[in-house]
Amino acid sequence: MLEKIIDFSRYSSVKIGTPLKVSVLENDNEISQEHQIIGLANNLLIAPGAKNLALLGKNYDYICDQGEWVEVGGAANSSKIFNYFRAHDLGGLEFLGQLPGTLGALVKMNAGMKEFEIKNVLESACINNEWLGSEALGLSYRNSKFNGVVLRARFKKTHGFREEVLKACKSMRKSHPKLPNFGSCFKNPPNDHAGKLLEGAGLRGYRLKRVGFAKEHANFLVNLGGAGFEEALDLIELAKTRVLQEYGIHLEEEVKILR
């Protein structure tokens, strides 16, 4: 098993972190239940002492046509998947043109935008060497109920790439900030919007040391320059407390915190 040092202040999308040892997994027999897969670290906040970090290597970066479905390796990124589906006139994953991440994280989080989600197109996934149908994965809004590493997945073929869906997703992204961030910080509560609650609690544009909530959209925690793990964690906890006090609603993080 190969190992490498990754500086997460450069590698992660929020540009917060320290240099840490990461295992590079190239074969199924190297996978352990203890591994914390980092992918492209787009929706992660990684502690300075985080353990068991790993990423899937080049052997898992593939897409192949298997007749009834398309199989995608766990390390394939969203751009690669999007381009394949568009080039082959396949629908259902148009939103990946606007979402970063690798296949494993996209499945684990049931990634999506509005009503467009991974679970709508997913046929099955191989979790720690076991193929499970999409129903068995317990996919729900930005969540799943399975434990383990997504090694590969199969998607249903629906002919007809929908340019109008891509256009709608591009429109949603216009309010996203340019500063380093990890996408939505909190999940939307049932029948409500985290951004609206955060703004109502006075947190849009709020700053705490070197982190803050974006002026463009309150549900984006941004790195204002050289921020550290504890600063981001403190702001997340402050936001949860403010919204609970103001509205009696418990916000749940969409960002994954690895320790």
Secondary structure in CASP SS format (residue, H / E / C, confidence):
PFRMAT SS
TARGET T0000
AUTHOR 0000-0000-0000
METHOD secondary structure of the structure
MODEL  1
M C 1.00
L E 1.00
E E 1.00
K E 1.00
I E 1.00
I E 1.00
D E 1.00
F H 1.00
S H 1.00
R H 1.00
Y H 1.00
S C 1.00
S C 1.00
V C 1.00
K C 1.00
I C 1.00
G C 1.00
T C 1.00
P E 1.00
L E 1.00
K E 1.00
V E 1.00
S E 1.00
V E 1.00
L E 1.00
E C 1.00
N C 1.00
D H 1.00
N H 1.00
E H 1.00
I C 1.00
S C 1.00
Q C 1.00
E C 1.00
H C 1.00
Q E 1.00
I E 1.00
I C 1.00
G C 1.00
L C 1.00
A C 1.00
N C 1.00
N C 1.00
L E 1.00
L E 1.00
I E 1.00
A C 1.00
P C 1.00
G C 1.00
A C 1.00
K C 1.00
N C 1.00
L E 1.00
A E 1.00
L E 1.00
L E 1.00
G C 1.00
K H 1.00
N H 1.00
Y H 1.00
D C 1.00
Y C 1.00
I E 1.00
C E 1.00
D E 1.00
Q C 1.00
G C 1.00
E C 1.00
W E 1.00
V E 1.00
E E 1.00
V E 1.00
G E 1.00
G C 1.00
A C 1.00
A C 1.00
N E 1.00
S H 1.00
S H 1.00
K H 1.00
I H 1.00
F H 1.00
N H 1.00
Y H 1.00
F H 1.00
R H 1.00
A H 1.00
H C 1.00
D C 1.00
L E 1.00
G C 1.00
G C 1.00
L C 1.00
E H 1.00
F H 1.00
L H 1.00
G H 1.00
Q H 1.00
L C 1.00
P C 1.00
G C 1.00
T E 1.00
L H 1.00
G H 1.00
A H 1.00
L H 1.00
V H 1.00
K H 1.00
M C 1.00
N C 1.00
A C 1.00
G E 1.00
M E 1.00
K C 1.00
E C 1.00
F E 1.00
E E 1.00
I H 1.00
K H 1.00
N H 1.00
V C 1.00
L E 1.00
E E 1.00
S E 1.00
A E 1.00
C E 1.00
I E 1.00
N C 1.00
N C 1.00
E E 1.00
W E 1.00
L E 1.00
G E 1.00
S H 1.00
E H 1.00
A H 1.00
L H 1.00
G C 1.00
L C 1.00
S E 1.00
Y C 1.00
R C 1.00
N E 1.00
S C 1.00
K C 1.00
F C 1.00
N C 1.00
G C 1.00
V C 1.00
V E 1.00
L E 1.00
R E 1.00
A E 1.00
R E 1.00
F E 1.00
K E 1.00
K C 1.00
T C 1.00
H E 1.00
G C 1.00
F C 1.00
R C 1.00
E H 1.00
E H 1.00
V H 1.00
L H 1.00
K H 1.00
A H 1.00
C H 1.00
K H 1.00
S H 1.00
M H 1.00
R H 1.00
K H 1.00
S H 1.00
H C 1.00
P C 1.00
K C 1.00
L C 1.00
P C 1.00
N E 1.00
F E 1.00
G E 1.00
S E 1.00
C C 1.00
F E 1.00
K C 1.00
N C 1.00
P C 1.00
P C 1.00
N C 1.00
D C 1.00
H C 1.00
A H 1.00
G H 1.00
K H 1.00
L H 1.00
L H 1.00
E H 1.00
G H 1.00
A C 1.00
G C 1.00
L C 1.00
R C 1.00
G C 1.00
Y C 1.00
R E 1.00
L E 1.00
K C 1.00
R C 1.00
V E 1.00
G E 1.00
F E 1.00
A C 1.00
K C 1.00
E C 1.00
H C 1.00
A C 1.00
N C 1.00
F E 1.00
L E 1.00
V E 1.00
N E 1.00
L C 1.00
G C 1.00
G C 1.00
A C 1.00
G C 1.00
F H 1.00
E H 1.00
E H 1.00
A H 1.00
L H 1.00
D H 1.00
L H 1.00
I H 1.00
E H 1.00
L H 1.00
A H 1.00
K H 1.00
T H 1.00
R H 1.00
V H 1.00
L H 1.00
Q H 1.00
E H 1.00
Y H 1.00
G C 1.00
I C 1.00
H C 1.00
L C 1.00
E C 1.00
E E 1.00
E C 1.00
V C 1.00
K E 1.00
I E 1.00
L E 1.00
R C 1.00
END
